[in-house]
Amino acid sequence: MYKVAVLTLFPDMFPGILNHSITGRAKSNGLWDLKVYDIRQFAKDTHKTADDVVYGGGAGMLMKPDLVADTIKLAKQDMPEAKVVYLTPTGTPLNQEKAIEFANFEGGVILLCGHYEGIDQRVIDLYVDYEVSIGDYVLTGGEVAVFPLVDSILRNVPGVLGNSATLHEESFDNDLLEYPHYTRPAVFEGLEVPKVLRSGHHGKIAEWRLERAIEKTKKVRPDLYQKYLEKQNKEK
């Protein structure tokens, strides 16, 4: 069973969409487990204050280091081998390679959700194994980023998708975006499904799909297309 822990100021946000569709079924089937820890539980004042002013001045507040550290320690009691991942816009960009890496962590992941201006650097230095960003933009909190991160991880956990072959035909495999897909009817609003896909000739279908994947990648993600070309040249 793959284990996920979320450390947050807003525990009521979870499991949210992770309780539905493929991830929801996988959870019901015991393929993964979610534990949510409320960072405010360690606050000592009546108002459960979780933030404080920033040294050096400036706008915004910072999460209290003792509250965050105590929550990490609590989660580590349940998941001692888990990697601590801090969700932050200043982290390493999330990609398919990183999702697969995380899916292979036998101890699972402890996801730390930042808020306000983030967390004290000393907590990062002492307790965080990875800093991850889901994109070059700023969110109101790390909680929102948890959902795509966990979904991308779970898709690579054995049994979650059901058909392991699906994993090898997705976007970003071999640095290419996925080829176009079609279903019935054969003609929809005047547009026809490519004849090759109805030919039953698996070799020609595979060739068509590769050509379309290259074509789409070159148009939409020239950066990935360049990586694909470089890899192809190295293999020659």
C-alpha positions, 0 to 999 in steps of 0.5 A: 500500500502506498502511503500519503500524508498531508500536513496542512492548516486546512484539513477539511480540504482533504481527501477532496477529489482524491476520493473520486474516480480512479484514485478514489477506487484505488483508495477503496481497494487498499492500494493507497492510504491518506492521512491528514495532519492539522498543523494548528493542533500544536498551537498553544494560544486560544486562537490557534495562531499559526503565523508570525512576522518575518524577520527583516520586515516585509509584507506577509507572515510566515508559518511558525517553525515549531508548529510545522516541525512538530507536525512533521515529527508526528507524521514521521512516527506513522511513516518513518521512511517517508520522504518529506516534500514541501510544495512551494513555487520556488521548488523543482518543477514537477514532471513525469520523471519526478512523479515516477520517482516519488511513486517508487518511494517505499515509505511514501510521501509526507506533503507539507503545504505552505501558506502565507509567505511560506515556512521558516528556512530552518524547517526546510534545512532540517526536515524537508527532502524535496521542494516541488513546484507544480508550475511557474505561478503562485497559489494561495496555498500548497493544498491546491497543489497536493491534488495534481501531485498525488494524482500524478504519483498514484498513476504510477503505483502498480494496480492503480490504473489497472492496465499497466500498458497505459503508462507506456503510451502517455504524454511525456513518454520518450519526451513526446506528447501523446498522439490524438485519440478517436472513438465511435462514431466513425464520422462526427459532424463531418470529420472522419476517424483516420482510416489507418486507425480502422485498418487493423494493421498494427504496424501502420497504426503504431507508425501513424501514432508516432508521427502524430506524437512528433508532430504535436510535440513539435508544434505545442512543446518545441522544448520537448521536441528538441530533447526528443531529437537530441536523444534520437541523435545519441542513439544513432 
